[in-house]
Amino acid sequence: MSYETIVTARDGAGLIVTLNRPRRRNAVSVQMMDEIMSAVRLADSDSSVRAIIITGGDEYFSAGADLNDAITVKSAAQGLEYFQRWHRMTTALEALSKPVIAAIEGFCVTGGCELALACDIRVAGVGASFVITSSRIGTVAGAGGTQRLPRIVGIAKALEMMFSAEPINAAEARRIGLINRLVPAGKALDEAKAMIAVYEKRGPLSLAFIKRAVYRGMQMDLASALDFETLLVTTIYGTDDKQEGISAFLQKREPNFKGS
């Protein structure tokens, strides 16, 4: 399927979604949100796709939300409609049954940073920078930044970043846990591909259930989350893949998972 604001390409078991609005430095428009949702949902329904990479290319990830869209939001009703679309996109990434990796080079600003925060894992090249600039323009991060950032880096560090609206470099992002891996400049996409080469050997149902257990469980009290975990584990123990995985381990061979 062809798109206007993104480019999709297969790389083995991975689908690469590249943000493609160079004249706007990959600013996230309403159209881009819809196209990202369409692309990742199609990938989620394709059993040959085992993980998804979202990248902005070699120079930058994203300059943030397209302010040409944002400036037209002048009422609470319009704001609700606009930000609900953002939340549908970011929630769609978390709800996918497959890992989603953000491969980041260059600047990753506000809405672009919030998009990256909604990915499961973030890999960045040296020279990348991260910032949420909302306080500079008298607004509040509205695409999940106030909620996902503190869950990832902690409350105090998230507040520091959002109060100052100053960028942090990739090394600091790695130190505080904002990114999972720091690689040489220009190598973020290669690193993400290498991670998929590992994930494609794992049980697809396992990966899907792990995502569900973590994201849902983090919203529950511990006792409820453990009950939820037990429900998922007992469900997966009834699958063919569980039998294949344990049999392969005992027989000292590679498993042949089928996602069933």
C-alpha positions in Angstrom: 0.0 0.0 0.0 1.3 3.5 -0.9 1.3 6.5 1.4 2.0 10.2 1.1 3.7 11.0 4.4 5.4 7.7 5.3 7.4 5.1 3.4 7.0 1.4 4.3 9.5 -1.3 3.4 10.1 -4.9 4.4 13.4 -6.0 5.7 13.3 -9.7 6.4 10.8 -10.2 9.3 10.7 -6.5 10.0 8.5 -3.7 8.6 10.2 -0.4 8.4 8.0 2.7 8.6 9.9 5.8 7.7 8.5 9.2 8.4 8.6 11.1 5.1 7.9 14.8 5.2 11.4 16.2 4.6 10.1 19.8 3.9 8.5 19.8 7.3 11.3 17.9 9.0 8.9 15.0 9.6 6.4 17.1 11.5 3.6 14.8 12.5 0.4 15.8 10.6 -3.1 14.4 11.0 -2.6 12.6 7.7 0.7 11.1 9.0 -1.0 9.8 12.1 -3.7 8.1 10.1 -1.1 6.6 7.7 1.0 5.3 10.6 -2.0 3.6 12.1 -3.0 2.0 8.8 0.6 0.7 8.2 1.1 -0.8 11.6 -2.3 -2.4 11.8 -1.7 -4.1 8.4 1.6 -5.3 9.7 0.1 -6.6 12.8 -2.3 -8.8 10.8 0.6 -10.2 8.7 2.1 -13.2 10.4 5.3 -12.9 8.4 6.0 -9.5 10.0 7.6 -10.2 13.4 8.4 -6.6 14.5 8.1 -3.0 13.3 10.6 -0.2 13.2 9.6 3.5 13.1 12.4 5.8 11.9 12.7 9.3 10.6 15.8 8.7 8.4 19.5 9.5 8.8 19.3 13.3 9.7 16.4 13.6 12.1 13.5 11.7 13.6 10.7 14.4 13.8 10.3 18.1 14.6 7.1 17.3 16.5 3.5 18.0 15.8 2.7 19.9 12.6 1.8 23.4 14.0 -0.2 24.1 10.9 -2.7 21.6 12.3 -2.3 22.7 15.9 -2.9 26.4 15.1 -6.4 25.6 13.8 -7.4 24.1 17.2 -9.1 27.0 18.9 -11.8 25.3 21.1 -12.0 22.6 23.6 -14.1 20.5 21.2 -11.5 20.8 18.5 -8.7 20.1 20.9 -10.4 17.0 22.1 -10.8 15.7 18.6 -7.2 16.5 17.7 -5.6 14.9 20.7 -7.8 11.9 20.6 -6.4 11.2 17.2 -2.9 11.4 18.7 -3.9 9.0 21.4 -5.4 6.6 18.9 -2.1 6.5 17.1 0.1 6.1 20.2 -2.3 3.6 21.8 -2.3 1.6 18.5 1.5 1.1 18.8 1.2 -0.2 22.3 -1.7 -2.4 21.5 0.1 -4.2 18.6 0.9 -7.8 19.2 4.5 -7.2 17.9 7.5 -5.3 19.2 7.8 -1.7 17.9 11.3 -0.2 17.9 12.0 3.5 17.3 15.3 4.0 15.5 16.3 7.6 16.1 18.9 9.8 14.5 19.1 13.6 15.0 16.5 15.6 16.8 13.4 14.1 18.3 11.1 16.9 19.4 7.9 17.1 21.4 5.2 15.2 19.4 8.0 13.2 17.7 9.4 12.4 21.1 5.9 11.4 22.3 5.6 9.1 19.2 9.0 7.5 20.2 7.8 7.1 23.8 4.8 5.1 22.6 7.2 2.6 20.9 8.3 -0.4 23.0 12.0 0.2 22.6 14.1 3.2 21.5 17.5 3.0 19.9 19.4 6.2 19.1 22.6 7.2 17.3 25.2 9.4 18.9 24.2 13.0 18.1 20.5 12.4 18.7 18.7 14.8 21.0 15.4 14.7 22.9 13.1 17.5 24.0 9.5 18.3 24.9 9.1 22.0 24.2 5.5 22.6 25.2 6.3 25.0 28.0 8.1 27.2 25.5 4.9 27.9 23.7 2.6 28.0 26.6 1.0 24.5 26.2 1.3 21.1 27.7 2.5 17.9 26.0 -0.8 16.4 24.8 0.2 13.2 23.0 1.0 11.2 26.1 4.2 12.9 27.1 3.1 13.8 30.6 2.2 10.2 31.3 4.6 8.0 29.4 7.8 10.0 30.1 7.6 9.7 33.9 6.8 6.0 33.6 10.0 5.6 31.6 12.5 7.9 33.3 10.8 8.7 36.7 8.7 11.6 37.9 11.5 14.0 38.8 13.5 13.6 35.6 10.4 13.9 33.5 9.4 17.1 35.3 12.9 18.5 34.8 12.8 17.9 31.1 9.3 19.3 30.6 9.8 22.3 32.9 13.0 23.4 31.2 12.0 22.5 27.6 15.7 22.1 26.9 17.1 19.2 24.8 19.1 16.4 26.3 21.7 14.5 24.3 21.7 10.8 23.5 24.2 9.9 26.2 22.0 11.5 28.9 18.9 9.9 27.4 20.6 6.6 27.7 21.7 7.3 31.3 18.1 8.1 32.5 16.5 5.2 30.5 14.8 7.2 27.9 16.5 5.1 25.2 17.4 1.5 25.5 20.5 1.5 23.3 23.0 4.1 22.2 25.0 3.3 19.0 27.3 5.2 16.6 25.7 7.9 14.6 23.9 6.5 11.6 23.6 3.0 13.0 20.3 3.2 14.9 18.3 1.5 12.1 21.0 -1.2 11.7 20.8 -1.9 15.4 17.0 -2.1 15.3 17.2 -4.6 12.4 19.7 -6.7 14.5 17.2 -6.7 17.4 14.5 -8.0 15.1 16.8 -10.8 14.0 16.7 -11.9 17.6 13.0 -11.4 18.1 12.0 -13.4 15.1 13.4 -16.5 16.8 11.2 -16.0 19.8 7.6 -17.2 20.2 5.2 -14.6 18.6 2.5 -15.4 21.1 5.1 -14.9 23.9 6.0 -11.5 22.6 2.3 -10.5 22.2 1.4 -11.7 25.7 4.5 -10.0 27.3 3.4 -6.7 25.8 -0.1 -7.2 27.1 1.0 -8.2 30.5 3.4 -5.3 30.9 1.2 -2.5 29.6 -2.0 -3.6 31.3 -0.3 -4.8 34.4 1.4 -1.4 35.0 -2.0 0.2 35.3 -3.1 -2.2 38.0 -2.3 -2.8 41.7 0.2 -5.6 42.2 -2.2 -8.3 43.3 -4.5 -7.6 40.3 -1.6 -7.5 37.9 -0.3 -10.9 39.2 -3.7 -12.4 38.7 -3.7 -11.0 35.1 -0.2 -12.4 34.5 -1.4 -15.8 35.7 -4.4 -15.7 33.3 -2.1 -15.0 30.4 0.5 -17.6 31.4 -2.1 -20.3 31.8 -3.6 -19.4 28.4 -0.3 -19.6 26.6 0.5 -22.9 28.3 -2.3 -24.4 26.2 -0.8 -23.5 22.9 1.1 -25.5 20.3 4.0 -23.0 20.5 4.5 -23.7 24.2 4.8 -27.4 23.5 7.2 -26.8 20.6 9.3 -24.4 22.6 9.8 -26.7 25.5 10.3 -29.7 23.3 12.9 -27.9 21.3 14.8 -26.9 24.4 14.8 -30.4 25.8 15.9 -31.7 22.4 18.6 -29.0 22.0 17.3 -27.7 18.7 15.9 -24.4 17.4 12.1 -24.2 17.9 9.8 -23.8 14.9 7.1 -21.4 16.2 3.9 -21.0 14.3 2.0 -18.5 16.4 -0.6 -21.0 17.5 
